[in-house]
Amino acid sequence: MFSIEIRRTFAVRQGLPKPVRDEKDFPPLMPAEGFRVTMRKAFSFEDDQLGERRWFVDTDALDESVNRCAERSASGVWPEVLDNRRGNEIRQIALI
């Protein structure tokens, strides 16, 4: 069995409004430099799963994809970077 793992560590900024914390003049929960996050992509495969080129996956393309994802995630505050999906209100309440 073979295993491949790609990791990227980067800073992200939460960015959701915190009206209760702001109203009470509480300090922010998020560090000024953001939260450090490690994104990990990993998988395992067997020798009989290799293709004609004896590859299971193009690791260069996977590496580029992980880089793009990490760069996008770190490019701004999350409400601007990620789709604003239903349920964010619950996450907002948890951060108050």
HUWOTA-V164278 format. One record per run of one state. SS is the DSSP state (H for helix, E for strand, - for the rest). FROM is the first residue (numbers start at 0). LEN is the number of residues. If there is no record, write none. Layout:
BEGIN
ss = (SS;SS)
from = (FROM;FROM)
len = (LEN;LEN)
END
This chain:
BEGIN
ss = (-;E;-;H;-;E;-;H;-;H;-;E;H;-;H;-)
from = (0;1;13;18;23;34;45;46;49;58;73;76;77;81;87;94)
len = (1;12;5;5;11;11;1;3;9;15;3;1;4;6;7;2)
END
